[in-house]
Amino acid sequence: MKLLNGATLRTLQFASMMLATSALVACGGGHDSGNAPGATVSGTAAVGAALANASVTLTCKNGSGSATANSNGAYSATFAFDGPCAISATNGAIKINSFAAGAGTFNVTPLTQLLLSYLAGQLGTNVNGLLAGISTNASIQNALTNSAVIANAESAVAALIQKLYGITLSSSSFLTVSFTPGAPGADADLETLLAAGAITSDGQPAASLAAAALAAGALAPLSGGSNGATGGTGSSSQ
């Protein structure tokens, strides 16, 4: 049998590597699809009532996904991505926003919209800038994947609501707590806030509450915030 010389063997090895790389990209291993195949983000979209059949879109650091909520506002999207992800849920004239640090449960409610206002204040931007920066801005990406930062921001929002409206939330972990519309707990919190005027008919936090959250966040800035974390337009809106 004739043996291959060293140069021919190296050429064949290189060709095999190129074929393997091409096959990986063809199967969705490219940058645009993210690097966590089959990861799932799920949760509930609600504004006091379920956002039944809402259109849910997720735009991530790498990759994007979508889902349609069921009659109880529950959604689930499995796709390849790298977190964090901006989440929006739309039902008619109602559109509310949230975010996912990675795979897991992440709700979309007026409280998560308010949480974004607080975090935007901490990072020296507004909600639009924060959402835009999720796919481009390292400071924003680091903040929204830091469990301590998220937990502290949730607690600050809960404290702000208690101060302004005298309402104590059943859980400060409103971003990730599992709940069902119409049941006690997190959904009852939303109904109480709606009755108190803290949530408007379009599912948004009251303008004064959103402004207060933005201002409170600005008083507790995160390292790397201000100009380094704007990721979009200035801080003139919530």
Backbone as CSV, one residue per row, in Angstrom:
resi,resn,N_x,N_y,N_z,CA_x,CA_y,CA_z,C_x,C_y,C_z
1,MET,0.852,-1.188,0.000,0.000,0.000,0.000,0.883,1.231,0.000
2,LYS,0.517,2.234,-0.823,1.322,3.452,-0.929,0.978,4.401,0.209
3,LEU,1.973,4.836,0.977,1.742,5.740,2.098,1.687,7.179,1.620
4,LEU,0.836,7.991,2.274,0.746,9.410,1.943,1.927,10.138,2.560
5,ASN,2.479,11.101,1.830,3.565,11.883,2.418,2.985,12.944,3.365
6,GLY,3.838,13.616,4.139,3.384,14.562,5.159,2.568,15.692,4.595
7,ALA,2.961,16.261,3.465,2.253,17.413,2.894,0.848,17.033,2.460
8,THR,0.727,15.848,1.825,-0.596,15.404,1.379,-1.507,15.141,2.559
9,LEU,-0.984,14.543,3.637,-1.770,14.252,4.812,-2.280,15.528,5.462
10,ARG,-1.410,16.562,5.549,-1.824,17.833,6.153,-2.911,18.493,5.318
11,THR,-2.839,18.383,4.008,-3.855,18.959,3.124,-5.205,18.304,3.361
12,LEU,-5.217,16.955,3.485,-6.459,16.235,3.729,-7.046,16.590,5.090
13,GLN,-6.193,16.743,6.105,-6.663,17.110,7.431,-7.304,18.489,7.420
14,PHE,-6.698,19.447,6.720,-7.234,20.803,6.625,-8.591,20.793,5.931
15,ALA,-8.690,20.012,4.847,-9.951,19.928,4.109,-11.054,19.362,4.995
16,SER,-10.727,18.350,5.814,-11.709,17.758,6.715,-12.197,18.769,7.744
17,MET,-11.271,19.607,8.247,-11.643,20.634,9.217,-12.582,21.659,8.607
18,MET,-12.324,22.050,7.365,-13.163,23.029,6.690,-14.561,22.476,6.468
19,LEU,-14.655,21.196,6.090,-15.962,20.576,5.893,-16.749,20.518,7.193
20,ALA,-16.072,20.207,8.293,-16.745,20.131,9.586,-17.269,21.497,10.015
21,THR,-16.455,22.552,9.769,-16.886,23.913,10.113,-18.098,24.318,9.303
22,SER,-18.084,24.000,8.000,-19.213,24.331,7.135,-20.480,23.627,7.597
23,ALA,-20.346,22.384,8.006,-21.506,21.619,8.462,-22.078,22.227,9.734
24,LEU,-21.203,22.734,10.648,-21.665,23.337,11.887,-22.478,24.587,11.603
25,VAL,-21.993,25.455,10.718,-22.719,26.672,10.374,-24.051,26.339,9.743
26,ALA,-24.080,25.340,8.877,-25.320,24.954,8.205,-26.359,24.444,9.188
27,CYS,-25.918,23.917,10.331,-26.844,23.392,11.331,-27.259,24.443,12.352
28,GLY,-26.889,25.713,12.155,-27.304,26.766,13.061,-26.273,27.100,14.107
29,GLY,-25.028,26.745,13.912,-23.999,27.051,14.884,-23.372,28.402,14.685
30,GLY,-23.888,29.213,13.763,-23.321,30.516,13.485,-23.636,31.514,14.576
31,HIS,-22.978,32.667,14.535,-23.082,33.703,15.563,-24.499,34.223,15.704
32,ASP,-25.193,34.453,14.609,-26.508,35.073,14.660,-27.538,34.239,15.407
33,SER,-27.351,32.951,15.480,-28.330,32.081,16.119,-28.072,31.891,17.603
34,GLY,-26.980,32.444,18.124,-26.659,32.242,19.533,-25.946,30.922,19.740
35,ASN,-25.524,30.714,20.984,-24.694,29.550,21.260,-25.285,28.628,22.315
36,ALA,-26.592,28.691,22.536,-27.227,27.800,23.509,-28.398,27.099,22.842
37,PRO,-28.123,26.086,22.013,-29.199,25.426,21.261,-30.271,24.861,22.182
38,GLY,-31.517,25.119,21.856,-32.610,24.519,22.589,-32.924,25.126,23.941
39,ALA,-32.350,26.287,24.291,-32.655,26.915,25.571,-34.068,27.492,25.538
40,THR,-34.757,27.470,26.674,-36.156,27.897,26.736,-36.335,29.073,27.678
41,VAL,-37.055,30.077,27.200,-37.507,31.196,28.029,-39.030,31.103,28.079
42,SER,-39.584,31.165,29.274,-41.043,31.077,29.423,-41.486,32.003,30.535
43,GLY,-42.789,32.184,30.645,-43.308,33.047,31.695,-44.753,33.388,31.430
44,THR,-45.242,34.437,32.099,-46.625,34.874,31.961,-46.669,36.350,31.604
45,ALA,-47.489,36.683,30.624,-47.727,38.075,30.239,-49.093,38.483,30.768
46,ALA,-49.123,39.490,31.630,-50.384,39.900,32.251,-50.295,41.342,32.705
47,VAL,-51.446,41.992,32.779,-51.513,43.380,33.220,-52.573,43.547,34.324
48,GLY,-52.854,42.502,35.029,-53.986,42.424,35.943,-54.946,41.392,35.398
49,ALA,-55.140,41.423,34.097,-55.777,40.333,33.347,-54.706,39.723,32.452
50,ALA,-54.901,38.477,32.077,-53.937,37.822,31.199,-53.899,38.507,29.835
51,LEU,-52.708,38.599,29.246,-52.591,39.053,27.861,-52.789,37.820,26.971
52,ALA,-54.036,37.403,26.857,-54.355,36.195,26.102,-53.947,36.343,24.651
53,ASN,-53.286,35.319,24.140,-52.870,35.256,22.737,-51.929,36.383,22.339
54,ALA,-51.231,36.945,23.314,-50.290,38.020,23.015,-49.144,37.516,22.156
55,SER,-48.639,38.389,21.307,-47.454,38.099,20.509,-46.228,38.466,21.342
56,VAL,-45.363,37.496,21.571,-44.180,37.698,22.411,-42.928,37.593,21.546
57,THR,-42.086,38.599,21.602,-40.835,38.584,20.841,-39.661,38.730,21.795
58,LEU,-38.578,38.041,21.483,-37.366,38.077,22.292,-36.186,38.425,21.396
59,THR,-35.472,39.459,21.748,-34.298,39.901,20.996,-33.109,39.877,21.939
60,CYS,-32.139,39.019,21.634,-31.089,38.714,22.602,-29.725,39.269,22.192
61,LYS,-28.788,39.143,23.104,-27.406,39.498,22.812,-26.973,38.823,21.522
62,ASN,-27.294,37.557,21.394,-27.164,36.815,20.132,-28.418,35.971,19.974
63,GLY,-29.064,36.068,18.817,-30.233,35.249,18.536,-31.539,35.948,18.874
64,SER,-32.628,35.428,18.344,-33.958,35.975,18.615,-34.985,34.853,18.529
65,GLY,-36.124,35.068,19.191,-37.181,34.067,19.197,-38.540,34.724,19.320
66,SER,-39.588,33.928,19.219,-40.942,34.454,19.336,-41.875,33.357,19.815
67,ALA,-43.036,33.769,20.318,-44.038,32.825,20.788,-45.380,33.535,20.825
68,THR,-46.445,32.744,20.916,-47.790,33.281,21.126,-48.285,32.780,22.465
69,ALA,-48.681,33.706,23.330,-49.175,33.324,24.648,-50.503,32.588,24.530
70,ASN,-50.785,31.734,25.503,-52.069,31.028,25.489,-53.151,31.887,26.149
71,SER,-54.299,31.325,26.425,-55.412,32.097,26.974,-55.138,32.612,28.382
72,ASN,-54.169,32.018,29.081,-53.784,32.472,30.417,-52.569,33.384,30.396
73,GLY,-52.131,33.780,29.186,-50.972,34.656,29.078,-49.641,33.943,29.179
74,ALA,-49.660,32.621,29.306,-48.411,31.867,29.415,-47.764,31.718,28.048
75,TYR,-46.454,31.908,28.013,-45.718,31.757,26.753,-44.480,30.898,26.990
76,SER,-43.965,30.308,25.927,-42.731,29.535,25.995,-42.062,29.571,24.632
77,ALA,-40.778,29.919,24.618,-40.020,29.988,23.364,-38.712,29.238,23.539
78,THR,-38.454,28.297,22.671,-37.206,27.532,22.692,-36.430,27.852,21.429
79,PHE,-35.220,28.358,21.597,-34.410,28.764,20.445,-32.954,28.907,20.886
80,ALA,-32.066,29.084,19.928,-30.647,29.241,20.219,-30.351,30.707,20.491
81,PHE,-29.778,30.997,21.647,-29.495,32.389,21.980,-28.423,32.495,23.054
82,ASP,-27.877,33.703,23.195,-27.046,34.090,24.320,-27.748,35.250,25.009
83,GLY,-27.959,35.156,26.327,-28.617,36.234,27.056,-27.681,37.390,27.336
84,PRO,-28.269,38.529,27.705,-29.671,38.738,28.032,-30.538,38.943,26.792
85,CYS,-31.856,38.946,27.000,-32.821,39.152,25.920,-33.838,40.219,26.317
86,ALA,-34.155,41.104,25.400,-35.297,42.001,25.581,-36.555,41.230,25.224
87,ILE,-37.612,41.404,26.006,-38.882,40.721,25.746,-39.978,41.767,25.612
88,SER,-40.825,41.602,24.605,-42.011,42.448,24.494,-43.221,41.558,24.269
89,ALA,-44.335,41.945,24.879,-45.606,41.228,24.705,-46.631,42.236,24.211
90,THR,-47.274,41.914,23.087,-48.209,42.842,22.459,-49.565,42.176,22.273
91,ASN,-50.603,42.889,22.687,-51.978,42.435,22.497,-52.816,43.671,22.200
92,GLY,-53.144,43.875,20.931,-53.883,45.068,20.545,-53.078,46.315,20.838
93,ALA,-53.670,47.243,21.601,-52.995,48.499,21.918,-52.031,48.369,23.090
94,ILE,-52.015,47.212,23.731,-51.160,47.017,24.898,-49.822,46.419,24.475
95,LYS,-48.743,47.068,24.884,-47.405,46.529,24.666,-46.581,46.787,25.917
96,ILE,-46.088,45.731,26.528,-45.269,45.869,27.721,-43.972,45.099,27.517
97,ASN,-42.962,45.508,28.286,-41.615,44.995,28.087,-41.059,44.334,29.339
98,SER,-40.081,43.478,29.107,-39.380,42.808,30.185,-38.016,42.388,29.646
99,PHE,-37.345,41.513,30.386,-36.071,40.979,29.900,-35.832,39.617,30.528
100,ALA,-34.970,38.858,29.878,-34.544,37.556,30.392,-33.031,37.567,30.533
101,ALA,-32.551,37.153,31.682,-31.106,37.065,31.881,-30.520,35.898,31.093
102,GLY,-31.332,34.872,30.889,-30.920,33.669,30.180,-32.116,32.748,30.099
103,ALA,-31.880,31.454,30.097,-32.991,30.509,30.082,-33.708,30.538,31.429
104,GLY,-35.014,30.241,31.417,-35.764,30.182,32.657,-37.088,30.907,32.560
105,THR,-37.672,31.238,33.722,-38.959,31.921,33.798,-38.752,33.419,33.919
106,PHE,-39.352,34.167,32.997,-39.265,35.624,33.014,-40.609,36.190,32.559
107,ASN,-41.290,36.851,33.476,-42.617,37.379,33.200,-42.565,38.702,32.444
108,VAL,-43.721,39.074,31.904,-43.867,40.353,31.208,-45.109,41.021,31.799
109,THR,-44.900,42.017,32.657,-45.990,42.665,33.374,-45.666,44.151,33.544
110,PRO,-46.622,44.943,34.033,-46.300,46.336,34.346,-45.162,46.465,35.359
111,LEU,-45.021,45.484,36.239,-43.923,45.522,37.201,-42.572,45.327,36.524
112,THR,-42.510,44.466,35.511,-41.234,44.307,34.798,-40.933,45.548,33.960
113,GLN,-41.968,46.199,33.457,-41.772,47.473,32.759,-41.194,48.502,33.731
114,LEU,-41.704,48.524,34.951,-41.209,49.440,35.971,-39.778,49.091,36.371
115,LEU,-39.483,47.816,36.444,-38.127,47.366,36.756,-37.141,47.876,35.718
116,LEU,-37.541,47.864,34.459,-36.677,48.393,33.403,-36.395,49.875,33.607
117,SER,-37.403,50.634,34.072,-37.191,52.052,34.346,-36.135,52.238,35.433
118,TYR,-36.240,51.451,36.503,-35.272,51.566,37.596,-33.861,51.218,37.115
119,LEU,-33.739,50.109,36.388,-32.421,49.695,35.895,-31.864,50.713,34.900
120,ALA,-32.740,51.289,34.086,-32.293,52.316,33.143,-31.706,53.503,33.899
121,GLY,-32.359,53.913,34.991,-31.825,54.993,35.805,-30.464,54.647,36.382
122,GLN,-30.299,53.417,36.813,-29.009,52.988,37.358,-27.904,53.035,36.306
123,LEU,-28.275,52.820,35.059,-27.293,52.742,33.975,-27.204,54.029,33.159
124,GLY,-27.876,55.074,33.606,-27.740,56.366,32.957,-28.412,56.462,31.612
125,THR,-29.537,55.781,31.430,-30.236,55.819,30.152,-31.736,55.823,30.418
126,ASN,-32.547,55.562,29.407,-33.984,55.381,29.589,-34.355,53.977,29.142
127,VAL,-35.632,53.641,29.200,-36.043,52.275,28.873,-35.723,51.938,27.419
128,ASN,-35.988,52.869,26.503,-35.676,52.597,25.097,-34.191,52.339,24.904
129,GLY,-33.357,53.139,25.568,-31.914,52.941,25.467,-31.468,51.632,26.063
130,LEU,-32.099,51.257,27.182,-31.760,49.995,27.838,-32.086,48.815,26.940
131,LEU,-33.287,48.814,26.372,-33.697,47.701,25.507,-32.820,47.620,24.260
132,ALA,-32.497,48.765,23.677,-31.638,48.764,22.491,-30.239,48.271,22.818
133,GLY,-29.764,48.579,24.026,-28.402,48.210,24.401,-28.212,46.748,24.749
134,ILE,-29.311,46.012,24.902,-29.186,44.600,25.250,-28.369,43.830,24.209
135,SER,-28.492,44.192,22.957,-27.772,43.461,21.909,-26.409,44.080,21.583
136,THR,-26.066,45.239,22.200,-24.844,45.913,21.781,-23.964,46.417,22.907
137,ASN,-24.502,46.671,24.083,-23.790,47.394,25.125,-23.352,46.460,26.251
138,ALA,-22.047,46.361,26.465,-21.504,45.410,27.441,-21.946,45.734,28.868
139,SER,-22.023,47.013,29.228,-22.433,47.378,30.585,-23.866,46.942,30.858
140,ILE,-24.742,47.152,29.885,-26.129,46.739,30.026,-26.228,45.222,30.082
141,GLN,-25.496,44.546,29.214,-25.513,43.085,29.205,-25.045,42.522,30.541
142,ASN,-23.983,43.095,31.096,-23.463,42.616,32.376,-24.473,42.839,33.502
143,ALA,-25.144,43.993,33.493,-26.106,44.293,34.548,-27.297,43.346,34.501
144,LEU,-27.804,43.073,33.306,-29.017,42.279,33.175,-28.766,40.777,33.279
145,THR,-27.527,40.370,33.437,-27.222,38.960,33.695,-26.619,38.774,35.083
146,ASN,-26.669,39.820,35.909,-26.128,39.774,37.266,-27.285,39.582,38.241
147,SER,-27.364,38.415,38.853,-28.511,38.088,39.706,-28.636,39.031,40.895
148,ALA,-27.507,39.485,41.443,-27.551,40.396,42.588,-28.102,41.756,42.173
149,VAL,-27.676,42.247,41.020,-28.175,43.522,40.512,-29.689,43.444,40.297
150,ILE,-30.145,42.354,39.691,-31.577,42.195,39.412,-32.379,42.118,40.705
151,ALA,-31.917,41.313,41.664,-32.636,41.154,42.928,-32.709,42.473,43.685
152,ASN,-31.619,43.219,43.707,-31.609,44.505,44.400,-32.559,45.488,43.731
153,ALA,-32.605,45.470,42.402,-33.500,46.370,41.676,-34.958,46.009,41.935
154,GLU,-35.283,44.711,41.968,-36.647,44.286,42.283,-37.059,44.766,43.678
155,SER,-36.166,44.615,44.636,-36.462,45.050,45.999,-36.672,46.558,46.062
156,ALA,-35.883,47.298,45.307,-36.014,48.755,45.286,-37.355,49.171,44.684
157,VAL,-37.790,48.489,43.637,-39.083,48.782,43.021,-40.212,48.461,43.994
158,ALA,-40.121,47.328,44.671,-41.143,46.957,45.651,-41.215,47.997,46.773
159,ALA,-40.055,48.479,47.226,-40.018,49.489,48.282,-40.617,50.807,47.798
160,LEU,-40.375,51.157,46.553,-40.919,52.390,45.985,-42.444,52.325,45.917
161,ILE,-42.980,51.183,45.516,-44.435,51.013,45.449,-45.051,51.111,46.838
162,GLN,-44.390,50.511,47.811,-44.903,50.570,49.181,-44.899,52.022,49.685
163,LYS,-43.857,52.756,49.349,-43.730,54.149,49.793,-44.786,55.039,49.145
164,LEU,-44.998,54.879,47.829,-45.881,55.783,47.100,-47.354,55.394,47.172
165,TYR,-47.628,54.081,47.281,-49.017,53.618,47.241,-49.452,52.852,48.485
166,GLY,-48.520,52.564,49.379,-48.865,51.801,50.575,-49.211,50.359,50.279
167,ILE,-48.737,49.844,49.150,-49.031,48.464,48.736,-47.783,47.611,48.913
168,THR,-47.915,46.517,49.620,-46.802,45.584,49.802,-46.997,44.406,48.862
169,LEU,-46.057,44.218,47.965,-46.150,43.123,46.998,-46.014,41.775,47.705
170,SER,-46.688,40.772,47.177,-46.612,39.430,47.768,-45.224,38.841,47.615
171,SER,-44.493,39.275,46.591,-43.121,38.816,46.363,-42.363,39.892,45.611
172,SER,-41.132,40.150,46.048,-40.307,41.103,45.305,-39.662,40.452,44.084
173,SER,-39.786,39.134,43.959,-39.211,38.424,42.808,-40.229,38.349,41.672
174,PHE,-40.823,39.491,41.353,-41.922,39.499,40.381,-41.464,39.223,38.952
175,LEU,-40.167,39.360,38.681,-39.671,39.067,37.334,-39.741,37.576,37.035
176,THR,-39.464,36.757,38.031,-39.291,35.322,37.786,-40.289,34.423,38.512
177,VAL,-41.136,34.974,39.356,-42.067,34.131,40.104,-43.112,33.528,39.165
178,SER,-43.426,32.266,39.354,-44.467,31.617,38.546,-45.837,32.007,39.090
179,PHE,-46.754,32.389,38.201,-48.096,32.736,38.650,-49.112,32.506,37.540
180,THR,-50.379,32.472,37.935,-51.478,32.286,36.995,-52.470,33.432,37.163
181,PRO,-52.829,34.125,36.092,-53.829,35.186,36.199,-55.120,34.678,36.840
182,GLY,-55.660,35.483,37.748,-56.885,35.110,38.447,-56.644,34.413,39.765
183,ALA,-55.374,34.069,40.038,-55.040,33.372,41.284,-54.415,34.357,42.272
184,PRO,-54.422,34.007,43.573,-53.780,34.871,44.565,-52.281,34.991,44.291
185,GLY,-51.668,36.013,44.900,-50.231,36.181,44.754,-49.878,37.277,43.778
186,ALA,-48.973,36.975,42.853,-48.437,37.987,41.950,-49.517,38.617,41.080
187,ASP,-50.487,37.835,40.650,-51.545,38.413,39.822,-52.446,39.324,40.646
188,ALA,-52.724,38.945,41.883,-53.517,39.799,42.763,-52.800,41.127,43.001
189,ASP,-51.465,41.101,43.047,-50.685,42.338,43.177,-50.990,43.287,42.021
190,LEU,-51.030,42.744,40.811,-51.293,43.569,39.637,-52.686,44.172,39.699
191,GLU,-53.652,43.398,40.139,-55.017,43.902,40.240,-55.117,45.006,41.289
192,THR,-54.397,44.848,42.393,-54.381,45.872,43.432,-53.748,47.162,42.911
193,LEU,-52.651,47.031,42.171,-51.973,48.195,41.602,-52.853,48.896,40.570
194,LEU,-53.593,48.106,39.803,-54.511,48.680,38.812,-55.605,49.485,39.502
195,ALA,-56.163,48.942,40.551,-57.224,49.631,41.289,-56.725,50.906,41.957
196,ALA,-55.440,50.916,42.331,-54.856,52.077,43.003,-54.381,53.143,42.023
197,GLY,-54.448,52.863,40.722,-53.991,53.824,39.733,-52.504,53.768,39.452
198,ALA,-51.811,52.770,40.010,-50.379,52.621,39.749,-50.128,52.030,38.365
199,ILE,-51.143,51.361,37.816,-51.105,50.822,36.460,-52.240,51.469,35.681
200,THR,-51.963,51.884,34.460,-52.984,52.521,33.632,-53.712,51.484,32.778
201,SER,-54.742,51.928,32.076,-55.574,50.999,31.309,-54.828,50.352,30.153
202,ASP,-53.716,50.948,29.720,-52.932,50.353,28.638,-51.817,49.444,29.154
203,GLY,-51.873,49.112,30.444,-50.909,48.171,30.999,-49.583,48.767,31.404
204,GLN,-49.448,50.083,31.286,-48.198,50.741,31.649,-48.229,51.202,33.099
205,PRO,-47.061,51.273,33.749,-47.024,51.930,35.053,-47.460,53.388,34.884
206,ALA,-48.099,53.953,35.891,-48.454,55.368,35.839,-47.198,56.189,35.549
207,ALA,-47.359,57.261,34.786,-46.205,58.065,34.373,-45.405,58.562,35.567
208,SER,-46.100,58.984,36.626,-45.391,59.488,37.806,-44.605,58.378,38.498
209,LEU,-45.144,57.155,38.477,-44.452,56.022,39.095,-43.229,55.632,38.275
210,ALA,-43.374,55.623,36.952,-42.232,55.301,36.090,-41.127,56.340,36.245
211,ALA,-41.507,57.615,36.344,-40.516,58.675,36.520,-39.812,58.536,37.866
212,ALA,-40.576,58.156,38.894,-39.985,57.972,40.218,-38.999,56.805,40.216
213,ALA,-39.330,55.734,39.486,-38.428,54.578,39.406,-37.137,54.955,38.689
214,LEU,-37.255,55.715,37.599,-36.073,56.154,36.867,-35.180,57.015,37.759
215,ALA,-35.800,57.944,38.497,-35.047,58.823,39.381,-34.402,58.050,40.522
216,ALA,-35.127,57.069,41.080,-34.575,56.271,42.167,-33.371,55.463,41.687
217,GLY,-33.473,54.920,40.469,-32.342,54.195,39.916,-31.133,55.079,39.722
218,ALA,-31.362,56.317,39.286,-30.249,57.247,39.057,-29.513,57.572,40.353
219,LEU,-30.224,57.465,41.490,-29.594,57.718,42.790,-28.790,56.520,43.286
220,ALA,-28.879,55.395,42.589,-28.121,54.190,42.949,-27.416,53.666,41.708
221,PRO,-26.520,54.463,41.110,-25.910,54.080,39.823,-25.044,52.831,39.932
222,LEU,-25.038,52.076,38.830,-24.178,50.907,38.738,-22.855,51.297,38.118
223,SER,-21.807,50.613,38.484,-20.508,50.843,37.867,-20.610,50.603,36.376
224,GLY,-20.090,51.542,35.571,-20.172,51.408,34.118,-21.406,52.053,33.556
225,GLY,-22.187,52.741,34.407,-23.395,53.386,33.924,-23.114,54.729,33.291
226,SER,-24.076,55.631,33.368,-24.022,56.956,32.767,-23.726,56.857,31.292
227,ASN,-22.786,57.667,30.797,-22.563,57.713,29.353,-22.092,56.398,28.771
228,GLY,-21.426,55.587,29.583,-20.905,54.317,29.090,-21.962,53.270,28.855
229,ALA,-23.199,53.518,29.293,-24.222,52.482,29.177,-25.508,52.999,28.562
230,THR,-25.429,54.099,27.823,-26.655,54.626,27.268,-27.269,53.680,26.264
231,GLY,-26.504,53.169,25.342,-26.989,52.141,24.428,-28.128,52.603,23.555
232,GLY,-28.405,53.901,23.538,-29.510,54.380,22.707,-29.750,55.847,22.950
233,THR,-31.007,56.279,22.926,-31.324,57.676,23.064,-31.101,58.138,24.493
234,GLY,-31.213,59.425,24.725,-30.918,59.999,26.022,-31.938,59.662,27.070
235,SER,-31.894,60.372,28.221,-32.717,60.003,29.357,-33.936,60.909,29.515
236,SER,-34.493,61.384,28.400,-35.617,62.298,28.460,-36.955,61.591,28.598
237,SER,-37.004,60.261,28.400,-38.261,59.545,28.534,-38.060,58.281,29.346
238,GLN,-39.177,57.751,29.864,-39.078,56.521,30.639,-39.099,55.305,29.765
